[in-house]
């Protein structure tokens, strides 16, 4: 609904490349809840600007800008999803400051599962 037409394949692919570089780089263990959480999520990345700067590097040629209409639509979707979250899914770094953090490598199984699930969800939202 946010876009009149579907995102072009090049825009989606550039965003996926950027998200793989930026999302799910830390995992935290919360001993009180006996739960592992990860940060930042794809949604959190979409609320900022760094992921779009990175996507622009992979979008067509060097001089081509990542479309503002894509950025606006993606931020709107991410913002709407942010409002649906509860405290257990707090995606801010402050929420994890008292927990021990560990870097996640791109070959970490948890990284692949989370990124794939979020890519599918975001594609459904925008198509």
Chimera marker file (.cmm) of the C-alpha trace (Angstrom):
<marker_set name="trace">
<marker id="1" x="0.000" y="0.000" z="0.000" r="1" g="1" b="0" radius="0.5"/>
<marker id="2" x="2.888" y="2.348" z="0.634" r="1" g="1" b="0" radius="0.5"/>
<marker id="3" x="4.010" y="2.191" z="-3.006" r="1" g="1" b="0" radius="0.5"/>
<marker id="4" x="1.889" y="2.479" z="-6.130" r="1" g="1" b="0" radius="0.5"/>
<marker id="5" x="4.009" y="-0.206" z="-7.806" r="1" g="1" b="0" radius="0.5"/>
<marker id="6" x="6.188" y="-2.992" z="-6.447" r="1" g="1" b="0" radius="0.5"/>
<marker id="7" x="9.796" y="-2.159" z="-5.726" r="1" g="1" b="0" radius="0.5"/>
<marker id="8" x="12.097" y="-2.954" z="-8.619" r="1" g="1" b="0" radius="0.5"/>
<marker id="9" x="14.197" y="-6.067" z="-8.200" r="1" g="1" b="0" radius="0.5"/>
<marker id="10" x="17.362" y="-3.936" z="-8.159" r="1" g="1" b="0" radius="0.5"/>
<marker id="11" x="16.024" y="-1.930" z="-5.210" r="1" g="1" b="0" radius="0.5"/>
<marker id="12" x="15.100" y="-5.042" z="-3.260" r="1" g="1" b="0" radius="0.5"/>
<marker id="13" x="18.446" y="-6.703" z="-3.959" r="1" g="1" b="0" radius="0.5"/>
<marker id="14" x="20.427" y="-3.594" z="-2.960" r="1" g="1" b="0" radius="0.5"/>
<marker id="15" x="18.483" y="-3.419" z="0.300" r="1" g="1" b="0" radius="0.5"/>
<marker id="16" x="19.061" y="-7.119" z="1.022" r="1" g="1" b="0" radius="0.5"/>
<marker id="17" x="22.810" y="-6.676" z="0.518" r="1" g="1" b="0" radius="0.5"/>
<marker id="18" x="22.810" y="-3.677" z="2.859" r="1" g="1" b="0" radius="0.5"/>
<marker id="19" x="20.713" y="-5.483" z="5.487" r="1" g="1" b="0" radius="0.5"/>
<marker id="20" x="23.066" y="-8.472" z="5.439" r="1" g="1" b="0" radius="0.5"/>
<marker id="21" x="25.936" y="-6.115" z="6.230" r="1" g="1" b="0" radius="0.5"/>
<marker id="22" x="24.175" y="-4.199" z="9.002" r="1" g="1" b="0" radius="0.5"/>
<marker id="23" x="21.476" y="-6.286" z="10.725" r="1" g="1" b="0" radius="0.5"/>
<marker id="24" x="21.899" y="-8.862" z="13.507" r="1" g="1" b="0" radius="0.5"/>
<marker id="25" x="25.490" y="-8.070" z="14.355" r="1" g="1" b="0" radius="0.5"/>
<marker id="26" x="25.153" y="-8.625" z="18.105" r="1" g="1" b="0" radius="0.5"/>
<marker id="27" x="23.360" y="-11.194" z="20.187" r="1" g="1" b="0" radius="0.5"/>
<marker id="28" x="22.602" y="-10.776" z="23.852" r="1" g="1" b="0" radius="0.5"/>
<marker id="29" x="21.763" y="-13.316" z="26.503" r="1" g="1" b="0" radius="0.5"/>
<marker id="30" x="19.236" y="-12.174" z="29.094" r="1" g="1" b="0" radius="0.5"/>
<marker id="31" x="19.805" y="-14.413" z="32.104" r="1" g="1" b="0" radius="0.5"/>
<marker id="32" x="16.617" y="-13.241" z="33.839" r="1" g="1" b="0" radius="0.5"/>
<marker id="33" x="14.457" y="-14.357" z="30.927" r="1" g="1" b="0" radius="0.5"/>
<marker id="34" x="16.814" y="-17.129" z="29.760" r="1" g="1" b="0" radius="0.5"/>
<marker id="35" x="16.523" y="-15.730" z="26.262" r="1" g="1" b="0" radius="0.5"/>
<marker id="36" x="18.835" y="-14.725" z="23.428" r="1" g="1" b="0" radius="0.5"/>
<marker id="37" x="17.942" y="-11.558" z="21.569" r="1" g="1" b="0" radius="0.5"/>
<marker id="38" x="19.689" y="-9.917" z="18.635" r="1" g="1" b="0" radius="0.5"/>
<marker id="39" x="20.392" y="-6.329" z="17.659" r="1" g="1" b="0" radius="0.5"/>
<marker id="40" x="19.888" y="-4.487" z="15.405" r="1" g="1" b="0" radius="0.5"/>
<marker id="41" x="16.934" y="-6.010" z="13.623" r="1" g="1" b="0" radius="0.5"/>
<marker id="42" x="16.161" y="-5.282" z="9.990" r="1" g="1" b="0" radius="0.5"/>
<marker id="43" x="13.258" y="-3.148" z="11.208" r="1" g="1" b="0" radius="0.5"/>
<marker id="44" x="15.560" y="-1.078" z="13.389" r="1" g="1" b="0" radius="0.5"/>
<marker id="45" x="17.975" y="-0.609" z="10.476" r="1" g="1" b="0" radius="0.5"/>
<marker id="46" x="15.134" y="0.566" z="8.241" r="1" g="1" b="0" radius="0.5"/>
<marker id="47" x="14.288" y="3.324" z="10.719" r="1" g="1" b="0" radius="0.5"/>
<marker id="48" x="17.770" y="4.829" z="10.361" r="1" g="1" b="0" radius="0.5"/>
<marker id="49" x="19.635" y="6.076" z="7.330" r="1" g="1" b="0" radius="0.5"/>
<marker id="50" x="22.810" y="3.966" z="7.222" r="1" g="1" b="0" radius="0.5"/>
<marker id="51" x="21.126" y="0.983" z="5.568" r="1" g="1" b="0" radius="0.5"/>
<marker id="52" x="19.904" y="3.203" z="2.718" r="1" g="1" b="0" radius="0.5"/>
<marker id="53" x="23.360" y="4.715" z="2.265" r="1" g="1" b="0" radius="0.5"/>
<marker id="54" x="24.731" y="1.186" z="1.994" r="1" g="1" b="0" radius="0.5"/>
<marker id="55" x="21.929" y="0.103" z="-0.370" r="1" g="1" b="0" radius="0.5"/>
<marker id="56" x="22.731" y="3.053" z="-2.615" r="1" g="1" b="0" radius="0.5"/>
<marker id="57" x="26.233" y="1.641" z="-3.140" r="1" g="1" b="0" radius="0.5"/>
<marker id="58" x="24.660" y="-1.483" z="-4.657" r="1" g="1" b="0" radius="0.5"/>
<marker id="59" x="21.855" y="0.197" z="-6.602" r="1" g="1" b="0" radius="0.5"/>
<marker id="60" x="22.576" y="0.354" z="-10.347" r="1" g="1" b="0" radius="0.5"/>
<marker id="61" x="25.614" y="2.566" z="-10.977" r="1" g="1" b="0" radius="0.5"/>
<marker id="62" x="27.677" y="4.828" z="-8.724" r="1" g="1" b="0" radius="0.5"/>
<marker id="63" x="25.746" y="7.974" z="-9.656" r="1" g="1" b="0" radius="0.5"/>
<marker id="64" x="22.296" y="6.487" z="-9.025" r="1" g="1" b="0" radius="0.5"/>
<marker id="65" x="20.507" y="7.397" z="-5.803" r="1" g="1" b="0" radius="0.5"/>
<marker id="66" x="18.409" y="4.905" z="-3.883" r="1" g="1" b="0" radius="0.5"/>
<marker id="67" x="14.833" y="6.119" z="-4.557" r="1" g="1" b="0" radius="0.5"/>
<marker id="68" x="13.338" y="8.368" z="-1.899" r="1" g="1" b="0" radius="0.5"/>
<marker id="69" x="9.928" y="6.794" z="-2.439" r="1" g="1" b="0" radius="0.5"/>
<marker id="70" x="11.405" y="3.414" z="-1.441" r="1" g="1" b="0" radius="0.5"/>
<marker id="71" x="13.039" y="4.910" z="1.642" r="1" g="1" b="0" radius="0.5"/>
<marker id="72" x="9.801" y="6.613" z="2.699" r="1" g="1" b="0" radius="0.5"/>
<marker id="73" x="7.754" y="3.437" z="2.213" r="1" g="1" b="0" radius="0.5"/>
<marker id="74" x="10.265" y="1.233" z="4.049" r="1" g="1" b="0" radius="0.5"/>
<marker id="75" x="10.501" y="3.641" z="6.973" r="1" g="1" b="0" radius="0.5"/>
<marker id="76" x="6.720" y="3.804" z="7.186" r="1" g="1" b="0" radius="0.5"/>
<marker id="77" x="6.465" y="0.007" z="7.320" r="1" g="1" b="0" radius="0.5"/>
<marker id="78" x="9.238" y="-0.192" z="9.912" r="1" g="1" b="0" radius="0.5"/>
<marker id="79" x="7.647" y="2.546" z="12.008" r="1" g="1" b="0" radius="0.5"/>
<marker id="80" x="4.242" y="0.828" z="11.915" r="1" g="1" b="0" radius="0.5"/>
<marker id="81" x="5.822" y="-2.430" z="13.025" r="1" g="1" b="0" radius="0.5"/>
<marker id="82" x="7.704" y="-0.632" z="15.789" r="1" g="1" b="0" radius="0.5"/>
<marker id="83" x="4.387" y="0.402" z="17.317" r="1" g="1" b="0" radius="0.5"/>
<marker id="84" x="3.222" y="-3.228" z="17.414" r="1" g="1" b="0" radius="0.5"/>
<marker id="85" x="6.127" y="-4.406" z="19.559" r="1" g="1" b="0" radius="0.5"/>
<marker id="86" x="5.969" y="-5.061" z="23.269" r="1" g="1" b="0" radius="0.5"/>
<marker id="87" x="8.727" y="-4.578" z="25.850" r="1" g="1" b="0" radius="0.5"/>
<marker id="88" x="10.091" y="-8.104" z="25.319" r="1" g="1" b="0" radius="0.5"/>
<marker id="89" x="11.063" y="-7.175" z="21.793" r="1" g="1" b="0" radius="0.5"/>
<marker id="90" x="12.681" y="-3.836" z="22.574" r="1" g="1" b="0" radius="0.5"/>
<marker id="91" x="15.041" y="-3.184" z="19.700" r="1" g="1" b="0" radius="0.5"/>
<marker id="92" x="17.060" y="-0.367" z="21.208" r="1" g="1" b="0" radius="0.5"/>
<marker id="93" x="20.648" y="-0.746" z="22.246" r="1" g="1" b="0" radius="0.5"/>
<marker id="94" x="19.761" y="0.689" z="25.673" r="1" g="1" b="0" radius="0.5"/>
<marker id="95" x="17.491" y="-2.300" z="26.271" r="1" g="1" b="0" radius="0.5"/>
<marker id="96" x="20.542" y="-4.554" z="26.067" r="1" g="1" b="0" radius="0.5"/>
<marker id="97" x="23.157" y="-2.467" z="27.868" r="1" g="1" b="0" radius="0.5"/>
<marker id="98" x="23.073" y="-4.634" z="31.018" r="1" g="1" b="0" radius="0.5"/>
<marker id="99" x="23.322" y="-7.893" z="29.092" r="1" g="1" b="0" radius="0.5"/>
<marker id="100" x="26.486" y="-9.482" z="27.824" r="1" g="1" b="0" radius="0.5"/>
<marker id="101" x="26.762" y="-8.922" z="24.066" r="1" g="1" b="0" radius="0.5"/>
<marker id="102" x="28.544" y="-11.095" z="21.551" r="1" g="1" b="0" radius="0.5"/>
<marker id="103" x="29.313" y="-10.265" z="17.949" r="1" g="1" b="0" radius="0.5"/>
<marker id="104" x="27.544" y="-12.382" z="15.360" r="1" g="1" b="0" radius="0.5"/>
<marker id="105" x="29.407" y="-13.445" z="12.249" r="1" g="1" b="0" radius="0.5"/>
<marker id="106" x="27.575" y="-13.828" z="8.955" r="1" g="1" b="0" radius="0.5"/>
<marker id="107" x="28.192" y="-17.583" z="9.132" r="1" g="1" b="0" radius="0.5"/>
<marker id="108" x="26.284" y="-17.810" z="12.424" r="1" g="1" b="0" radius="0.5"/>
<marker id="109" x="23.175" y="-19.975" z="11.947" r="1" g="1" b="0" radius="0.5"/>
<marker id="110" x="21.072" y="-17.564" z="14.005" r="1" g="1" b="0" radius="0.5"/>
<marker id="111" x="22.056" y="-14.697" z="11.671" r="1" g="1" b="0" radius="0.5"/>
<marker id="112" x="20.857" y="-16.557" z="8.568" r="1" g="1" b="0" radius="0.5"/>
<marker id="113" x="17.542" y="-17.627" z="10.118" r="1" g="1" b="0" radius="0.5"/>
<marker id="114" x="16.650" y="-14.166" z="11.388" r="1" g="1" b="0" radius="0.5"/>
<marker id="115" x="17.678" y="-12.343" z="8.235" r="1" g="1" b="0" radius="0.5"/>
<marker id="116" x="15.766" y="-14.715" z="5.983" r="1" g="1" b="0" radius="0.5"/>
<marker id="117" x="12.601" y="-14.441" z="8.086" r="1" g="1" b="0" radius="0.5"/>
<marker id="118" x="12.736" y="-10.634" z="8.094" r="1" g="1" b="0" radius="0.5"/>
<marker id="119" x="13.438" y="-10.403" z="4.343" r="1" g="1" b="0" radius="0.5"/>
<marker id="120" x="10.324" y="-12.468" z="3.660" r="1" g="1" b="0" radius="0.5"/>
<marker id="121" x="8.184" y="-10.362" z="6.034" r="1" g="1" b="0" radius="0.5"/>
<marker id="122" x="9.340" y="-7.046" z="4.545" r="1" g="1" b="0" radius="0.5"/>
<marker id="123" x="8.751" y="-8.267" z="0.969" r="1" g="1" b="0" radius="0.5"/>
<marker id="124" x="5.178" y="-9.274" z="1.889" r="1" g="1" b="0" radius="0.5"/>
<marker id="125" x="4.553" y="-5.842" z="3.432" r="1" g="1" b="0" radius="0.5"/>
<marker id="126" x="5.721" y="-3.951" z="0.356" r="1" g="1" b="0" radius="0.5"/>
<marker id="127" x="4.233" y="-6.124" z="-2.379" r="1" g="1" b="0" radius="0.5"/>
<link id1="1" id2="2" r="1" g="1" b="0" radius="0.2"/>
<link id1="2" id2="3" r="1" g="1" b="0" radius="0.2"/>
<link id1="3" id2="4" r="1" g="1" b="0" radius="0.2"/>
<link id1="4" id2="5" r="1" g="1" b="0" radius="0.2"/>
<link id1="5" id2="6" r="1" g="1" b="0" radius="0.2"/>
<link id1="6" id2="7" r="1" g="1" b="0" radius="0.2"/>
<link id1="7" id2="8" r="1" g="1" b="0" radius="0.2"/>
<link id1="8" id2="9" r="1" g="1" b="0" radius="0.2"/>
<link id1="9" id2="10" r="1" g="1" b="0" radius="0.2"/>
<link id1="10" id2="11" r="1" g="1" b="0" radius="0.2"/>
<link id1="11" id2="12" r="1" g="1" b="0" radius="0.2"/>
<link id1="12" id2="13" r="1" g="1" b="0" radius="0.2"/>
<link id1="13" id2="14" r="1" g="1" b="0" radius="0.2"/>
<link id1="14" id2="15" r="1" g="1" b="0" radius="0.2"/>
<link id1="15" id2="16" r="1" g="1" b="0" radius="0.2"/>
<link id1="16" id2="17" r="1" g="1" b="0" radius="0.2"/>
<link id1="17" id2="18" r="1" g="1" b="0" radius="0.2"/>
<link id1="18" id2="19" r="1" g="1" b="0" radius="0.2"/>
<link id1="19" id2="20" r="1" g="1" b="0" radius="0.2"/>
<link id1="20" id2="21" r="1" g="1" b="0" radius="0.2"/>
<link id1="21" id2="22" r="1" g="1" b="0" radius="0.2"/>
<link id1="22" id2="23" r="1" g="1" b="0" radius="0.2"/>
<link id1="23" id2="24" r="1" g="1" b="0" radius="0.2"/>
<link id1="24" id2="25" r="1" g="1" b="0" radius="0.2"/>
<link id1="25" id2="26" r="1" g="1" b="0" radius="0.2"/>
<link id1="26" id2="27" r="1" g="1" b="0" radius="0.2"/>
<link id1="27" id2="28" r="1" g="1" b="0" radius="0.2"/>
<link id1="28" id2="29" r="1" g="1" b="0" radius="0.2"/>
<link id1="29" id2="30" r="1" g="1" b="0" radius="0.2"/>
<link id1="30" id2="31" r="1" g="1" b="0" radius="0.2"/>
<link id1="31" id2="32" r="1" g="1" b="0" radius="0.2"/>
<link id1="32" id2="33" r="1" g="1" b="0" radius="0.2"/>
<link id1="33" id2="34" r="1" g="1" b="0" radius="0.2"/>
<link id1="34" id2="35" r="1" g="1" b="0" radius="0.2"/>
<link id1="35" id2="36" r="1" g="1" b="0" radius="0.2"/>
<link id1="36" id2="37" r="1" g="1" b="0" radius="0.2"/>
<link id1="37" id2="38" r="1" g="1" b="0" radius="0.2"/>
<link id1="38" id2="39" r="1" g="1" b="0" radius="0.2"/>
<link id1="39" id2="40" r="1" g="1" b="0" radius="0.2"/>
<link id1="40" id2="41" r="1" g="1" b="0" radius="0.2"/>
<link id1="41" id2="42" r="1" g="1" b="0" radius="0.2"/>
<link id1="42" id2="43" r="1" g="1" b="0" radius="0.2"/>
<link id1="43" id2="44" r="1" g="1" b="0" radius="0.2"/>
<link id1="44" id2="45" r="1" g="1" b="0" radius="0.2"/>
<link id1="45" id2="46" r="1" g="1" b="0" radius="0.2"/>
<link id1="46" id2="47" r="1" g="1" b="0" radius="0.2"/>
<link id1="47" id2="48" r="1" g="1" b="0" radius="0.2"/>
<link id1="48" id2="49" r="1" g="1" b="0" radius="0.2"/>
<link id1="49" id2="50" r="1" g="1" b="0" radius="0.2"/>
<link id1="50" id2="51" r="1" g="1" b="0" radius="0.2"/>
<link id1="51" id2="52" r="1" g="1" b="0" radius="0.2"/>
<link id1="52" id2="53" r="1" g="1" b="0" radius="0.2"/>
<link id1="53" id2="54" r="1" g="1" b="0" radius="0.2"/>
<link id1="54" id2="55" r="1" g="1" b="0" radius="0.2"/>
<link id1="55" id2="56" r="1" g="1" b="0" radius="0.2"/>
<link id1="56" id2="57" r="1" g="1" b="0" radius="0.2"/>
<link id1="57" id2="58" r="1" g="1" b="0" radius="0.2"/>
<link id1="58" id2="59" r="1" g="1" b="0" radius="0.2"/>
<link id1="59" id2="60" r="1" g="1" b="0" radius="0.2"/>
<link id1="60" id2="61" r="1" g="1" b="0" radius="0.2"/>
<link id1="61" id2="62" r="1" g="1" b="0" radius="0.2"/>
<link id1="62" id2="63" r="1" g="1" b="0" radius="0.2"/>
<link id1="63" id2="64" r="1" g="1" b="0" radius="0.2"/>
<link id1="64" id2="65" r="1" g="1" b="0" radius="0.2"/>
<link id1="65" id2="66" r="1" g="1" b="0" radius="0.2"/>
<link id1="66" id2="67" r="1" g="1" b="0" radius="0.2"/>
<link id1="67" id2="68" r="1" g="1" b="0" radius="0.2"/>
<link id1="68" id2="69" r="1" g="1" b="0" radius="0.2"/>
<link id1="69" id2="70" r="1" g="1" b="0" radius="0.2"/>
<link id1="70" id2="71" r="1" g="1" b="0" radius="0.2"/>
<link id1="71" id2="72" r="1" g="1" b="0" radius="0.2"/>
<link id1="72" id2="73" r="1" g="1" b="0" radius="0.2"/>
<link id1="73" id2="74" r="1" g="1" b="0" radius="0.2"/>
<link id1="74" id2="75" r="1" g="1" b="0" radius="0.2"/>
<link id1="75" id2="76" r="1" g="1" b="0" radius="0.2"/>
<link id1="76" id2="77" r="1" g="1" b="0" radius="0.2"/>
<link id1="77" id2="78" r="1" g="1" b="0" radius="0.2"/>
<link id1="78" id2="79" r="1" g="1" b="0" radius="0.2"/>
<link id1="79" id2="80" r="1" g="1" b="0" radius="0.2"/>
<link id1="80" id2="81" r="1" g="1" b="0" radius="0.2"/>
<link id1="81" id2="82" r="1" g="1" b="0" radius="0.2"/>
<link id1="82" id2="83" r="1" g="1" b="0" radius="0.2"/>
<link id1="83" id2="84" r="1" g="1" b="0" radius="0.2"/>
<link id1="84" id2="85" r="1" g="1" b="0" radius="0.2"/>
<link id1="85" id2="86" r="1" g="1" b="0" radius="0.2"/>
<link id1="86" id2="87" r="1" g="1" b="0" radius="0.2"/>
<link id1="87" id2="88" r="1" g="1" b="0" radius="0.2"/>
<link id1="88" id2="89" r="1" g="1" b="0" radius="0.2"/>
<link id1="89" id2="90" r="1" g="1" b="0" radius="0.2"/>
<link id1="90" id2="91" r="1" g="1" b="0" radius="0.2"/>
<link id1="91" id2="92" r="1" g="1" b="0" radius="0.2"/>
<link id1="92" id2="93" r="1" g="1" b="0" radius="0.2"/>
<link id1="93" id2="94" r="1" g="1" b="0" radius="0.2"/>
<link id1="94" id2="95" r="1" g="1" b="0" radius="0.2"/>
<link id1="95" id2="96" r="1" g="1" b="0" radius="0.2"/>
<link id1="96" id2="97" r="1" g="1" b="0" radius="0.2"/>
<link id1="97" id2="98" r="1" g="1" b="0" radius="0.2"/>
<link id1="98" id2="99" r="1" g="1" b="0" radius="0.2"/>
<link id1="99" id2="100" r="1" g="1" b="0" radius="0.2"/>
<link id1="100" id2="101" r="1" g="1" b="0" radius="0.2"/>
<link id1="101" id2="102" r="1" g="1" b="0" radius="0.2"/>
<link id1="102" id2="103" r="1" g="1" b="0" radius="0.2"/>
<link id1="103" id2="104" r="1" g="1" b="0" radius="0.2"/>
<link id1="104" id2="105" r="1" g="1" b="0" radius="0.2"/>
<link id1="105" id2="106" r="1" g="1" b="0" radius="0.2"/>
<link id1="106" id2="107" r="1" g="1" b="0" radius="0.2"/>
<link id1="107" id2="108" r="1" g="1" b="0" radius="0.2"/>
<link id1="108" id2="109" r="1" g="1" b="0" radius="0.2"/>
<link id1="109" id2="110" r="1" g="1" b="0" radius="0.2"/>
<link id1="110" id2="111" r="1" g="1" b="0" radius="0.2"/>
<link id1="111" id2="112" r="1" g="1" b="0" radius="0.2"/>
<link id1="112" id2="113" r="1" g="1" b="0" radius="0.2"/>
<link id1="113" id2="114" r="1" g="1" b="0" radius="0.2"/>
<link id1="114" id2="115" r="1" g="1" b="0" radius="0.2"/>
<link id1="115" id2="116" r="1" g="1" b="0" radius="0.2"/>
<link id1="116" id2="117" r="1" g="1" b="0" radius="0.2"/>
<link id1="117" id2="118" r="1" g="1" b="0" radius="0.2"/>
<link id1="118" id2="119" r="1" g="1" b="0" radius="0.2"/>
<link id1="119" id2="120" r="1" g="1" b="0" radius="0.2"/>
<link id1="120" id2="121" r="1" g="1" b="0" radius="0.2"/>
<link id1="121" id2="122" r="1" g="1" b="0" radius="0.2"/>
<link id1="122" id2="123" r="1" g="1" b="0" radius="0.2"/>
<link id1="123" id2="124" r="1" g="1" b="0" radius="0.2"/>
<link id1="124" id2="125" r="1" g="1" b="0" radius="0.2"/>
<link id1="125" id2="126" r="1" g="1" b="0" radius="0.2"/>
<link id1="126" id2="127" r="1" g="1" b="0" radius="0.2"/>
</marker_set>
